[in-house]
Amino acid sequence: MKYFDIFTDYDTFISNWDGIKDAPTDAEILFAYYGYEDYSGYAFVVFERDGKLFEAQDAHCSCNGLEVWRPEETTWAALAMRNYDFSRDAKKAFKALVQSKLRESRAYMATLELESIPK
């Protein structure tokens, strides 16, 4: 599961983020969260495109919805260092995703190190 709370699927992601341009495809999205409580909302999306990792986030009061789509390049290590205010299920899933991706990247780096050792 990669969509959480108000984002229940790709269509709710697209329909809730006003004016989104160059949106990631469903296949590119790795995690998407949109929570709403006490008249305010917060959204956070992580996606991969062309071998790069991106995050986009926005927050709003009750007057507006999600309006700012400004993805920024990031790393799994950077994402692992932050504390997010997600729902319990989203937090658990995000932590598992980040840990999995960090393990993959460490294994890949170890493989590269082994390949660089002269024979």
C-alpha positions in Angstrom: 0.0 0.0 0.0 1.4 3.4 -1.0 -1.5 5.8 -0.7 -2.6 6.9 2.8 -5.5 8.8 4.4 -7.2 11.2 2.0 -4.9 9.9 -0.8 -6.6 6.5 -1.3 -5.4 6.0 -4.9 -3.8 7.8 -7.9 -7.1 9.5 -8.8 -7.5 11.1 -5.3 -3.8 12.2 -5.5 -4.4 14.0 -8.8 -7.8 15.4 -7.9 -6.7 16.8 -4.5 -3.6 18.6 -5.7 -4.9 21.7 -7.7 -3.0 22.7 -10.8 -0.4 19.9 -10.6 1.9 20.0 -13.6 4.2 17.2 -14.7 2.6 14.9 -12.1 4.4 11.6 -11.5 2.6 8.5 -12.8 1.1 5.9 -10.5 4.1 3.7 -11.2 6.6 6.4 -10.2 4.9 7.1 -6.9 6.4 5.2 -4.0 4.5 6.9 -1.1 1.7 9.4 -0.9 0.1 10.8 2.2 -2.5 13.5 2.7 -3.9 14.1 6.2 -6.5 16.6 7.3 -7.2 17.5 10.9 -8.4 20.6 12.8 -9.1 22.5 9.6 -5.7 22.0 8.1 -4.1 19.6 5.8 -0.6 18.2 5.0 0.5 16.2 2.0 3.8 14.5 1.2 4.7 12.4 -1.9 7.9 10.5 -2.7 8.5 9.4 -6.3 11.2 8.2 -8.6 11.7 9.5 -12.1 14.6 8.9 -14.5 16.7 7.2 -11.7 16.3 10.2 -9.3 14.3 10.4 -6.1 12.0 13.3 -5.4 9.8 14.6 -2.6 6.9 17.1 -2.8 4.9 18.5 0.1 2.3 21.1 0.8 0.2 22.2 3.7 -2.9 24.4 4.0 -5.5 25.9 6.2 -9.2 25.2 5.7 -9.5 28.1 3.2 -7.5 26.4 0.5 -6.5 23.0 -0.7 -3.2 21.7 -1.9 -1.8 24.3 -4.4 2.0 24.1 -4.4 3.5 21.3 -6.4 7.3 21.8 -6.2 9.2 18.5 -6.2 12.7 18.6 -4.9 15.4 16.0 -5.4 16.2 14.0 -2.2 17.9 10.9 -0.9 16.7 8.0 1.2 19.2 8.9 3.9 17.7 12.5 4.0 14.2 11.1 4.3 15.3 8.7 7.1 16.5 11.6 9.3 13.2 13.5 9.4 10.3 13.0 11.8 7.0 13.1 9.9 3.5 13.8 11.3 1.7 11.0 9.5 -1.0 8.7 10.7 0.1 5.6 12.4 -0.3 3.3 9.4 1.4 5.8 7.1 4.3 6.2 9.5 4.8 2.5 9.7 4.7 2.0 5.9 7.0 5.0 5.3 9.6 3.7 7.8 9.5 0.3 6.2 9.9 1.7 2.7 12.9 3.9 3.7 14.6 1.1 5.6 14.1 -1.2 2.6 15.5 1.3 0.2 18.5 2.1 2.5 19.3 -1.7 2.7 19.1 -1.9 -1.1 21.5 1.0 -1.6 23.9 -0.4 1.0 23.9 -3.8 -0.7 24.5 -2.1 -4.1 27.4 0.0 -2.7 28.9 -3.1 -1.2 28.7 -4.8 -4.6 30.5 -1.9 -6.2 33.2 -2.0 -3.6 33.8 -5.7 -4.2 33.9 -5.2 -8.0 36.6 -2.5 -7.6 39.0 -4.8 -5.8 41.8 -5.8 -8.1 42.0 -9.6 -8.9 
